[in-house]
Amino acid sequence: MFVLQSDRLRVDVSEPGIAPNTTSRFDRAGFIEEVVLDGIHRFCASEPRNLDHFCSGGRGICNEYKASVDAEAPVGGYFMKPGVGLLHKETDEPYRFMHPYKVDPFNIDVSHVENAILFVTRPKPCGGYALTQEKRLEAVGNRLDMRIKLTNTGEREFVGEEYCHNFITVNNMSLGPNYTLEFPSGKDRGDAVINHEMVADGRKITFTGPLERARMFTMEADEFDPDSAGIFEWIFKNRAEGALVHAYERINLSRVLLWAADHMFSTESFHTIRLAPGESGAWTRSWVFETFE
């Protein structure tokens, strides 16, 4: 395990290929297993197991790439899963995120200092596709930064999506009325009922009760203020614990998926990537962890 330290944060980052960072789904570079603020408040949870599908092994803060390149691979061959490696195509069924594929992992170079770590993921060309990723994590005070640069080093155009799972909790407390989720740049939703346990209150979502089953809710990009300078913000707050996470995501937002279960909530912001051979794209995310009265 790699540990990032600042004067207020401890960030535990799982090594590629070491549990829990062994899935065929999540980017193995910069898989954030735990964040601790001031030695007291913990913010990371594991993906619940009481789901309608098999648990895919998510934990903490981990991003993922989606790309429809599996259909081109023959049964018995391999296809690229960005951030992970080459996945073995066992049947003619489409890619399923919860399936534990056999992986030929990408090589990942790691450079680590006390408060920062750089991961460089080297491609294994497959079907004309190849991507090189540089991901830098840095802990500064009570802020955690993630900077990603993706370069198409293959022969074909790459088109896909990237998004970050935030399997977040506050000190493992179950979801309920103590939690709120705010969107400073979101449109006022009034007092609309989202589902049985989530109710809108202007630009804020309140949790009216415990979530015994997973709940999901999708928001489109046009539900957020276009004057937000390209920064998508969300604030997940627990009044009882007096602690919060305030995220700033500098991406060209396409949609947002919210889902929750038990003591875990995940805000997942998607953006589309289109890179011709030789082209690069870059984006950043920051999480500020703080206490309040």
Secondary structure, DSSP 8 states (H G I E B T S, - for coil): -EEEE-SSEEEEEE-TTSTTS--SSS-STTEEEEEEETTTEE-B-B--SSSSS-----BSEEEEEE---GGGS-TTSEEEETTTEEEE--SSS---TTS---EEE-EEEEEE-SSEEEEEEE---BTTB-EEEEEEEEEETTEEEEEEEEEE-SSS-EEEEEEEEE-B-STT--SSTTEEEE-TTB---TT-EEETTEEEETTEEEE-S-EEEEEEEEEEGGGB-TTSTTEEEEEEEETTTTEEEEEEEES-EEEEEEEEEETEEEEEEEEEEEE-TT-EEEEEEEEEEEE--
